[in-house]
Amino acid sequence: MIGKEMPLEEIVEKYPNLIKPLREYGIVCVQCGEPVWGTIGEQMDEKSLDNQDEIIDNINKLIEKEEE
C-alpha cells in the first residue's frame, strides 16, 4: 500500500505500471527525465494538487486490482 510518505523512487521501482497513472495526475514524468526524488506527498504538494487523498486511494486501488 502506498502512502504520502513513500518515496517516488520506491514506487516506480516496485510498481512500474504506476508510471502512466502518476504521469496522468501530473505527479511525475519519468520519460521526460524529471527526477523521482522525494515522496509522493512532497510531489503532490509541489504540484499544488488538492485531491491528494483521492489520488492515493486511486493508486492503491490500481495496485489491488493487479494483485488479484
N, C-alpha and C positions, 0 to 999 in steps of 0.2 A: 504494500500500500504506500502511496506517495503522500507526503505531507509538505507543507510550505517550507520546512527547514531542510528538505532533501536537496543535495547538490545536483545541479543540472547535469554535470558530467556523469554522475552515477546513474541518473535517469536514462540518459542517452545510451550509456553502455549496457545497462540492464534491460532496457525496453526500447530498442532501436525503432520499433514500429510506432513509437510515440513522437518521432521527429516531425512527421507530417502534421498531426493534430496540434502539437506545440507551435509549429510554424503558422498554422491557420489562426491560432489565438494571438499571434504576434509576439510570442514569448522568446523564441529562439529560431535562428535561421542558420543551421549548420552548413547548408550548401553554399551560402554566400560568405562563409568564413567568420561569422560572428562568434566570439568566444563563448563557451558554455560554462564559464566560471560562475561561482556564486550559487545561491539556492534558487529554487523556482519562485519562492516568495519574494526574494530580492528582485528578480527579473520582472515579476508582475508589478511590483511597486514602481520599478524604474519605468515601466511602460504605462503606468497610471491606470491599470486595469481595475475596474470597480467590482467585477463579478468573480473575484478570486476563489471564493469557496465553491462556486458553481463550476469553475474550470477544474479545480482539484477533484471534485466529485465526478465530473465527466471523464477525466483522465483515468481515475480509479475504476470507473465502470468499463472503460475500454480494456484495461488490464484484466479485470474479472472475466470479461467475455472471451478473451484469448486463452485464459487458463482453464476454461470449461472443456 
